[in-house]
Amino acid sequence: MSSNERLLLVALVLLVYGLFCLWFARGYFRRGGLVAASDTLVAYASQTGTALALARQMLAVLPANTRLLPLNQVDDKVLSSARRALIIASTYGDGEAPDNGARFAQRCVTGKPLANLEFAVLAIGDSSYPRYCRFGRSLHQGLLERGAQPLSQPVELDASQQEATASALERWHSLFRTLDDAAKIEPLQSEAASLRQLWVMKQRTLLNPGSPGGPLFLVQFIPAEGQACDWQAGDIVDVTPTNDRSRCRQVLTQLGLNPKTQSIDPNRLMSFEDALVSRELPDVPPTLSRFDDETIDQWITQLPIIQSRKYSIASIATGGTLDLVIRQQRDENGRLGLASGWLTRQIEIDDSVSIQIHSNPLFRSPEPEVPLLLIGNGSGIAGLRAHLYRRREHGAKRNWLIFGERDPKADRLFADEINAWLESATLERLNLVFSRCPRRPMYVQDALYKNEDNVEAWVSSGAAIMVCGSRQGMAQDVDKALTDIVGRDVLDELEAAGRYLRDVY
């Protein structure tokens, strides 16, 4: 090699080295010096999307090196690489972890010390449940026991109370004002009362006459005149039931009171009956002696306000109606459940009902070319039905429905629709199973085991899995069956990739 060639080679090496140093320095200063790319971690545990929506708001205003992850994807390696962890965690049901936070909850209290980690928890819950915010509180305690440094006590957000929600978000925002890299963060916004509108009930149909299980009703609403509404398959609605007025009158009569008597409270100009309509009624009304030192107005005020209920939407917006599938519930005395009784018996055709639609981004079906396995039972047919309508609308053909109910004669829900989906090739495969079938009783998990080769083949070909129905029992047994068939690691990978989704309750 000539001297000129050697000089040229040295120059080329120096140029490449210089470009590398320039690239490294650029990244160094963009990251703020020696701070790692995951300096701040925002993690969420969300079942219906509330925590995820707040986490995304935070990500939009935090520095560019902030990392956003569902809690299940946070492990010791991720925590060790972060200086600060900001966790938004919903408590699902009565103290449970959401699906995308359950595995983190199991390992939260074990592992190496996290003395270099600062953290804060925004715990979202519903105060009408006894174990309000239990999951968020347990995360705070678990990280504390591993030596992590709390930036504050858990900030608890009561999602059932609008004023409490606003107050909690303000406390969470106040916490950010103390952080060096978050001084300009705008307050987070709850989705609050957006999309709460009046809908008119147009039809109510009993789906399973003669069933050994509780009656299931299809309840259909249309928007009020001149009202435009939209939603996506997988979304949910929030409705607030009211007491049957006959029961309110019964309670007041037992107390020796005239239901039409006007309240003496100047802030509540209504009759006793009107006041009780929106309050949780006690199973056993008090005796008159209770009112020796307090008025009936004070007693009514102390009764909890009825909280809203959430239901999966069973239709798509282009269908023209907002459909719900409601099973009647009864207590040990045979009395209809408050919400199910209100929806299936109390409200009348053409009555107006206030409904709020909530986006549920964690239960979205995949693109049409992706195969989809839908699994559910009971009123869980609601979410599956909406997704099948969406898939049909977009020309998706590779759909497999596994659905379970009780009786093969009385419980063939939406039989005409399912037959039409088979004829149009919207459904490629169908397994209907019945737990009280005289000849071959089966549950949905039995159908999975029976078809395990096909389940494996669908998953291997890129299929997504969606589960809708009862959390206790069905969803647990389906998760175990899928674990046995494809393996826990594969199922975890599907969840991380958004291919294993559940809307369970």
C-alpha positions as CSV (number, residue, x, y, z in Angstrom):
1,M,0.0,0.0,0.0
2,S,1.4,3.4,-1.0
3,S,1.9,6.2,1.5
4,N,-0.9,8.2,-0.2
5,E,-3.2,5.2,0.2
6,R,-2.3,4.9,3.8
7,L,-3.0,8.6,4.4
8,L,-6.3,8.3,2.7
9,L,-7.2,5.3,4.8
10,V,-6.2,7.1,8.0
11,A,-8.3,10.1,7.0
12,L,-11.3,7.9,6.3
13,V,-11.0,6.2,9.7
14,L,-10.7,9.6,11.4
15,L,-13.8,10.9,9.5
16,V,-15.9,7.9,10.5
17,Y,-14.7,8.2,14.1
18,G,-15.6,11.9,14.0
19,L,-19.0,11.3,12.7
20,F,-19.6,8.7,15.4
21,C,-18.5,11.1,18.1
22,L,-20.8,13.8,16.6
23,W,-23.7,11.4,16.6
24,F,-23.0,10.3,20.2
25,A,-22.6,13.9,21.4
26,R,-25.9,14.9,19.8
27,G,-27.7,12.1,21.5
28,Y,-25.8,12.9,24.8
29,F,-27.0,16.5,24.9
30,R,-30.5,15.7,23.7
31,R,-30.8,13.2,26.6
32,G,-29.6,15.8,29.1
33,G,-26.1,14.6,29.8
34,L,-25.5,11.2,31.4
35,V,-29.1,10.5,32.1
36,A,-30.2,7.3,30.4
37,A,-32.9,7.2,27.7
38,S,-35.4,5.8,30.2
39,D,-34.6,8.4,32.9
40,T,-38.4,8.8,33.5
41,L,-40.8,5.9,33.3
42,V,-44.6,6.4,33.0
43,A,-46.3,3.0,33.6
44,Y,-50.0,2.3,33.6
45,A,-52.4,-0.5,34.6
46,S,-55.7,0.0,32.9
47,Q,-58.7,-2.2,32.2
48,T,-61.0,0.1,30.2
49,G,-58.6,2.9,29.2
50,T,-58.9,5.6,31.9
51,A,-55.4,5.1,33.3
52,L,-54.0,4.7,29.8
53,A,-55.5,8.0,28.6
54,L,-54.0,9.9,31.6
55,A,-50.6,8.2,31.0
56,R,-50.6,9.3,27.4
57,Q,-51.4,12.9,28.5
58,M,-48.4,12.8,30.7
59,L,-46.2,11.4,28.0
60,A,-47.1,14.2,25.7
61,V,-45.7,16.9,28.0
62,L,-42.8,15.1,29.7
63,P,-39.3,15.2,28.2
64,A,-38.6,13.2,25.1
65,N,-36.6,10.6,27.0
66,T,-39.7,9.5,28.9
67,R,-40.8,5.9,28.4
68,L,-44.4,4.7,28.4
69,L,-45.1,1.0,29.3
70,P,-48.0,-1.1,30.6
71,L,-47.0,-2.4,34.1
72,N,-46.8,-6.0,32.9
73,Q,-43.8,-5.0,30.7
74,V,-42.0,-3.3,33.6
75,D,-39.4,-5.6,35.2
76,D,-36.3,-5.1,37.4
77,K,-34.2,-4.2,34.4
78,V,-36.6,-1.4,33.4
79,L,-36.9,-0.1,37.0
80,S,-33.1,-0.2,37.5
81,S,-32.5,1.9,34.3
82,A,-35.0,4.6,35.4
83,R,-34.4,7.4,37.9
84,R,-38.1,8.1,38.4
85,A,-41.3,6.0,37.9
86,L,-44.7,7.6,37.7
87,I,-47.4,5.0,37.9
88,I,-51.1,5.4,37.1
89,A,-52.9,2.3,38.3
90,S,-56.6,1.5,38.2
91,T,-58.1,-0.9,40.7
92,Y,-60.5,-3.2,38.9
93,G,-63.6,-4.5,40.6
94,D,-63.2,-5.0,44.3
95,G,-59.5,-4.6,44.8
96,E,-58.1,-6.5,41.7
97,A,-55.3,-5.6,39.3
98,P,-56.2,-4.9,35.7
99,D,-55.0,-7.5,33.2
100,N,-52.0,-5.5,32.1
101,G,-50.8,-5.0,35.7
102,A,-51.5,-8.4,37.3
103,R,-48.1,-10.0,36.6
104,F,-46.3,-6.9,37.9
105,A,-48.3,-7.1,41.1
106,Q,-47.0,-10.6,41.7
107,R,-43.3,-9.5,41.4
108,C,-43.6,-6.0,42.8
109,V,-42.5,-6.9,46.3
110,T,-39.6,-9.2,45.3
111,G,-36.3,-8.4,43.6
112,K,-33.3,-6.4,44.3
113,P,-33.4,-3.1,46.2
114,L,-34.5,0.0,44.2
115,A,-32.8,2.7,46.4
116,N,-32.0,4.9,43.4
117,L,-35.6,5.0,42.1
118,E,-38.0,7.8,42.9
119,F,-41.7,7.0,42.4
120,A,-45.2,8.2,42.7
121,V,-48.6,6.4,42.3
122,L,-51.9,7.8,41.0
123,A,-54.4,5.2,42.3
124,I,-57.7,5.1,40.4
125,G,-60.7,3.4,42.0
126,D,-64.4,3.5,42.8
127,S,-65.3,4.4,46.4
128,S,-68.5,2.3,46.2
129,Y,-66.3,-0.8,46.5
130,P,-64.9,-1.9,49.9
131,R,-61.3,-2.3,48.6
132,Y,-61.2,1.2,47.0
133,C,-57.8,1.8,45.3
134,R,-56.4,-1.4,46.8
135,F,-54.2,-2.2,43.8
136,G,-52.6,1.3,43.6
137,R,-52.0,1.3,47.4
138,S,-50.3,-2.2,47.1
139,L,-48.0,-0.9,44.4
140,H,-46.9,2.0,46.6
141,Q,-46.3,-0.3,49.5
142,G,-44.4,-2.9,47.5
143,L,-42.0,-0.3,46.0
144,L,-41.5,1.3,49.4
145,E,-40.5,-2.1,50.9
146,R,-37.9,-2.5,48.1
147,G,-36.2,0.8,49.1
148,A,-37.6,3.1,46.4
149,Q,-38.1,6.7,47.4
150,P,-41.7,8.0,47.3
151,L,-42.3,11.4,45.9
152,S,-45.6,11.5,47.8
153,Q,-48.2,9.3,49.4
154,P,-50.5,7.6,46.8
155,V,-52.8,10.1,45.2
156,E,-56.2,8.5,45.2
157,L,-58.7,9.3,42.4
158,D,-62.3,8.4,43.0
159,A,-63.6,7.8,39.5
160,S,-67.2,7.6,40.7
161,Q,-67.3,11.3,41.8
162,Q,-66.6,14.1,39.3
163,E,-65.5,16.6,42.0
164,A,-63.2,14.0,43.7
165,T,-61.7,13.2,40.3
166,A,-60.9,16.9,39.6
167,S,-59.4,17.3,43.1
168,A,-57.2,14.2,42.7
169,L,-55.9,15.3,39.3
170,E,-55.0,18.7,40.8
171,R,-53.0,17.0,43.6
172,W,-51.2,14.9,41.0
173,H,-50.5,18.0,39.0
174,S,-49.2,19.7,42.2
175,L,-46.7,16.9,42.6
176,F,-45.3,17.6,39.1
177,R,-44.7,21.2,40.0
178,T,-42.0,20.0,42.3
179,L,-40.1,18.1,39.6
180,D,-37.2,19.8,37.9
181,D,-38.2,18.6,34.4
182,A,-42.0,19.0,34.6
183,A,-42.6,22.6,35.7
184,K,-44.6,23.5,32.6
185,I,-46.9,20.5,32.6
186,E,-50.5,21.4,32.0
187,P,-53.1,19.8,34.4
188,L,-54.3,16.4,33.3
189,Q,-57.9,16.2,32.1
190,S,-60.4,13.5,32.9
191,E,-62.7,12.4,30.1
192,A,-65.5,13.4,32.5
193,A,-68.9,14.2,31.1
194,S,-68.1,14.3,27.4
195,L,-70.5,12.3,25.2
196,R,-73.2,12.1,28.0
197,Q,-76.3,12.5,25.9
198,L,-80.0,11.5,25.9
199,W,-80.9,8.2,24.2
200,V,-84.4,6.9,23.6
201,M,-85.2,3.2,24.3
202,K,-86.9,1.8,21.2
203,Q,-87.0,-1.9,21.8
204,R,-86.4,-4.5,24.5
205,T,-86.3,-8.2,23.5
206,L,-86.0,-11.3,25.7
207,L,-83.2,-13.4,24.1
208,N,-83.6,-16.7,26.1
209,P,-87.2,-17.5,27.0
210,G,-87.3,-20.7,29.0
211,S,-83.6,-20.6,29.9
212,P,-82.6,-22.2,33.2
213,G,-80.3,-19.1,33.7
214,G,-81.4,-15.6,34.4
215,P,-83.3,-13.8,31.6
216,L,-81.1,-12.0,29.0
217,F,-82.4,-9.0,27.3
218,L,-81.4,-7.0,24.2
219,V,-82.0,-3.4,25.0
220,Q,-81.8,-1.0,22.0
221,F,-81.5,2.8,22.1
222,I,-81.5,5.4,19.4
223,P,-80.1,8.9,19.8
224,A,-82.4,11.8,20.6
225,E,-83.6,13.8,17.7
226,G,-80.9,15.8,16.0
227,Q,-78.1,14.2,18.0
228,A,-75.1,12.7,16.3
229,C,-73.2,10.0,18.1
230,D,-70.3,7.7,17.2
231,W,-68.4,4.9,18.9
232,Q,-66.2,1.9,18.0
233,A,-66.5,-1.8,18.6
234,G,-65.2,-2.5,22.1
235,D,-66.4,0.7,23.6
236,I,-68.6,0.8,26.8
237,V,-71.4,2.9,28.1
238,D,-72.0,4.4,31.5
239,V,-75.6,4.6,32.7
240,T,-77.0,5.6,36.1
241,P,-80.1,3.7,37.2
242,T,-82.7,5.0,39.5
243,N,-84.9,3.3,42.1
244,D,-88.3,2.0,41.2
245,R,-90.7,4.7,42.6
246,S,-93.0,2.0,44.0
247,R,-90.2,0.8,46.3
248,C,-89.4,4.4,47.3
249,R,-93.1,4.9,48.3
250,Q,-93.0,1.6,50.2
251,V,-90.0,2.6,52.2
252,L,-91.5,6.0,53.1
253,T,-94.8,4.4,54.0
254,Q,-93.1,2.0,56.3
255,L,-91.6,5.1,58.0
256,G,-95.1,6.6,58.4
257,L,-94.3,9.4,55.9
258,N,-96.3,10.7,53.0
259,P,-94.1,10.2,49.9
260,K,-95.4,13.5,48.4
261,T,-94.4,15.6,51.4
262,Q,-92.0,18.3,50.3
263,S,-88.5,18.4,51.7
264,I,-87.8,21.2,54.2
265,D,-84.3,21.5,53.0
266,P,-84.1,24.7,50.9
267,N,-81.3,23.3,48.8
268,R,-83.4,20.3,47.8
269,L,-86.9,21.4,46.7
270,M,-88.5,18.1,46.0
271,S,-90.7,15.5,47.6
272,F,-89.3,12.7,49.8
273,E,-90.1,10.3,46.9
274,D,-88.2,12.3,44.4
275,A,-85.2,12.6,46.8
276,L,-85.1,8.8,47.3
277,V,-85.1,7.9,43.6
278,S,-81.4,8.7,43.2
279,R,-80.2,7.2,46.6
280,E,-79.2,3.7,47.6
281,L,-82.1,2.3,49.6
282,P,-81.4,0.3,52.7
283,D,-82.6,-3.3,52.8
284,V,-84.3,-2.7,56.1
285,P,-85.7,0.8,56.6
286,P,-85.0,2.4,60.0
287,T,-87.7,2.7,62.6
288,L,-89.2,6.1,63.5
289,S,-87.2,6.2,66.7
290,R,-84.1,6.9,64.6
291,F,-85.5,10.3,63.8
292,D,-85.8,11.6,67.3
293,D,-82.7,13.7,66.9
294,E,-82.5,14.0,63.1
295,T,-84.9,14.9,60.4
296,I,-85.9,12.8,57.4
297,D,-84.0,15.2,55.2
298,Q,-80.8,14.5,57.1
299,W,-81.4,10.7,56.8
300,I,-81.9,10.9,53.1
301,T,-78.8,13.1,52.6
302,Q,-76.7,10.4,54.4
303,L,-77.9,7.7,52.0
304,P,-75.2,7.0,49.3
305,I,-76.0,8.4,45.8
306,I,-76.6,5.6,43.3
307,Q,-73.4,5.0,41.3
308,S,-73.3,4.5,37.5
309,R,-72.9,1.1,35.9
310,K,-70.8,0.2,32.8
311,Y,-71.9,-2.1,30.0
312,S,-70.2,-3.3,26.8
313,I,-71.8,-2.0,23.6
314,A,-73.2,-4.8,21.5
315,S,-73.5,-2.9,18.2
316,I,-71.6,-0.6,15.9
317,A,-72.6,3.0,15.1
318,T,-73.4,2.3,11.5
319,G,-76.1,-0.1,12.6
320,G,-78.3,2.8,13.8
321,T,-79.0,1.6,17.4
322,L,-76.9,1.4,20.5
323,D,-77.5,-2.1,21.8
324,L,-76.9,-3.6,25.3
325,V,-77.2,-7.2,26.5
326,I,-78.4,-7.2,30.1
327,R,-78.9,-10.2,32.3
328,Q,-81.5,-9.8,35.1
329,Q,-79.9,-10.1,38.5
330,R,-81.8,-10.9,41.7
331,D,-80.7,-10.8,45.4
332,E,-81.3,-13.5,48.0
333,N,-84.8,-12.2,48.6
334,G,-85.7,-12.5,44.9
335,R,-85.7,-8.8,44.3
336,L,-84.4,-7.5,41.0
337,G,-81.0,-5.9,40.9
338,L,-81.1,-2.1,40.8
339,A,-79.4,-1.6,37.4
340,S,-80.6,-4.8,35.6
341,G,-84.2,-4.2,36.9
342,W,-84.1,-0.6,35.7
343,L,-82.9,-1.5,32.2
344,T,-85.0,-4.6,31.7
345,R,-88.3,-3.7,33.4
346,Q,-88.5,-0.2,34.9
347,I,-87.8,2.1,31.9
348,E,-90.4,2.0,29.2
349,I,-90.3,2.1,25.4
350,D,-89.7,5.7,24.2
351,D,-88.3,6.8,27.7
352,S,-85.2,9.0,27.5
353,V,-82.1,7.8,29.3
354,S,-78.8,9.7,29.9
355,I,-75.9,7.6,28.6
356,Q,-72.2,8.4,28.4
357,I,-70.0,6.6,25.9
358,H,-66.5,5.7,27.0
359,S,-63.7,4.8,24.6
360,N,-62.1,1.5,25.4
361,P,-58.8,1.4,23.4
362,L,-57.7,-1.7,25.2
363,F,-60.4,-3.8,23.5
364,R,-60.0,-3.0,19.8
365,S,-60.2,-5.8,17.2
366,P,-57.2,-6.1,14.8
367,E,-57.0,-5.1,11.2
368,P,-59.2,-7.2,8.8
369,E,-56.3,-9.3,7.5
370,V,-55.4,-10.5,11.0
371,P,-57.3,-13.7,12.1
372,L,-59.4,-13.3,15.2
373,L,-60.5,-15.8,17.8
374,L,-63.4,-14.6,19.9
375,I,-64.3,-16.3,23.1
376,G,-67.0,-15.6,25.6
377,N,-70.1,-16.6,27.6
378,G,-73.4,-15.1,28.7
379,S,-73.9,-11.4,28.4
380,G,-70.3,-11.3,27.0
381,I,-71.9,-12.0,23.6
382,A,-72.3,-8.2,23.6
383,G,-68.7,-7.2,23.0
384,L,-68.1,-10.2,20.6
385,R,-71.2,-9.3,18.6
386,A,-70.0,-5.7,18.1
387,H,-66.6,-6.9,16.9
388,L,-68.1,-9.4,14.5
389,Y,-70.3,-6.6,13.0
390,R,-67.1,-4.5,12.6
391,R,-65.2,-7.4,11.0
392,R,-68.1,-8.0,8.5
393,E,-68.2,-4.3,7.6
394,H,-64.5,-4.4,6.8
395,G,-64.6,-7.7,4.9
396,A,-62.6,-9.7,7.4
397,K,-63.2,-13.4,6.9
398,R,-60.9,-15.3,9.3
399,N,-63.1,-15.2,12.4
400,W,-63.6,-18.0,14.9
401,L,-66.3,-17.7,17.6
402,I,-66.3,-19.9,20.7
403,F,-69.3,-19.1,22.8
404,G,-70.9,-20.8,25.8
405,E,-74.3,-20.7,27.5
406,R,-76.5,-23.1,29.5
407,D,-79.3,-24.7,27.5
408,P,-78.9,-25.8,23.8
409,K,-82.6,-25.0,23.1
410,A,-83.3,-21.9,25.1
411,D,-79.9,-20.2,25.0
412,R,-79.1,-19.9,21.3
413,L,-78.5,-16.2,21.4
414,F,-78.6,-14.2,18.1
415,A,-79.0,-17.5,16.2
416,D,-80.2,-15.8,13.0
417,E,-77.3,-13.4,13.0
418,I,-74.8,-16.2,13.6
419,N,-76.3,-18.3,10.8
420,A,-76.0,-15.2,8.5
421,W,-72.4,-14.7,9.5
422,L,-71.7,-18.4,8.6
423,E,-73.4,-18.1,5.3
424,S,-71.6,-14.9,4.3
425,A,-68.3,-16.4,5.4
426,T,-67.8,-13.7,8.1
427,L,-67.4,-16.7,10.5
428,E,-64.9,-19.3,9.3
429,R,-65.3,-21.4,12.4
430,L,-68.0,-21.7,15.1
431,N,-68.2,-23.6,18.4
432,L,-71.3,-23.2,20.5
433,V,-71.2,-25.1,23.8
434,F,-73.8,-25.5,26.5
435,S,-73.1,-26.4,30.1
436,R,-76.5,-28.1,30.6
437,C,-76.6,-30.0,27.4
438,P,-78.0,-33.5,28.3
439,R,-75.8,-35.4,25.9
440,R,-72.5,-33.4,25.9
441,P,-72.2,-30.6,28.5
442,M,-69.3,-28.4,27.8
443,Y,-67.8,-25.0,28.7
444,V,-65.8,-22.8,26.5
445,Q,-62.5,-23.9,27.9
446,D,-63.5,-27.5,27.0
447,A,-63.9,-26.3,23.4
448,L,-60.4,-24.8,23.5
449,Y,-58.9,-28.1,24.6
450,K,-60.9,-30.1,22.1
451,N,-59.6,-27.8,19.3
452,E,-56.1,-27.2,20.7
453,D,-54.4,-28.0,17.4
454,N,-56.4,-25.4,15.6
455,V,-55.9,-22.9,18.4
456,E,-52.1,-23.4,18.0
457,A,-52.3,-23.1,14.3
458,W,-54.3,-19.8,14.5
459,V,-52.0,-18.3,17.0
460,S,-49.0,-19.3,14.9
461,S,-50.6,-17.7,11.8
462,G,-50.8,-14.4,13.7
463,A,-54.3,-14.5,15.1
464,A,-55.5,-12.2,17.9
465,I,-57.6,-13.5,20.8
466,M,-60.5,-11.5,22.4
467,V,-62.3,-12.7,25.5
468,C,-65.6,-11.2,26.8
469,G,-67.7,-12.3,29.7
470,S,-67.5,-13.3,33.3
471,R,-64.1,-12.6,35.0
472,Q,-64.6,-15.3,37.7
473,G,-64.9,-18.7,36.2
474,M,-64.9,-18.4,32.4
475,A,-62.1,-15.9,31.9
476,Q,-59.9,-17.6,34.4
477,D,-60.5,-21.1,32.9
478,V,-60.0,-19.8,29.4
479,D,-56.7,-18.2,30.4
480,K,-55.5,-21.5,31.9
481,A,-56.6,-23.4,28.8
482,L,-54.7,-21.0,26.5
483,T,-51.7,-21.2,28.8
484,D,-51.8,-25.0,28.6
485,I,-52.2,-25.0,24.8
486,V,-49.7,-22.3,23.6
487,G,-47.6,-21.7,26.8
488,R,-47.5,-18.8,29.2
489,D,-44.6,-17.1,27.5
490,V,-46.4,-17.1,24.2
491,L,-49.6,-15.8,25.8
492,D,-47.6,-13.0,27.5
493,E,-46.1,-12.1,24.2
494,L,-49.6,-11.9,22.6
495,E,-50.7,-9.6,25.4
496,A,-47.6,-7.4,25.0
497,A,-48.3,-7.2,21.2
498,G,-52.0,-6.3,21.7
499,R,-53.1,-9.7,20.5
500,Y,-54.6,-11.1,23.7
501,L,-57.4,-8.7,24.9
502,R,-60.1,-9.1,27.5
503,D,-63.3,-7.3,28.4
504,V,-64.3,-9.2,31.6
505,Y,-66.4,-8.3,34.6
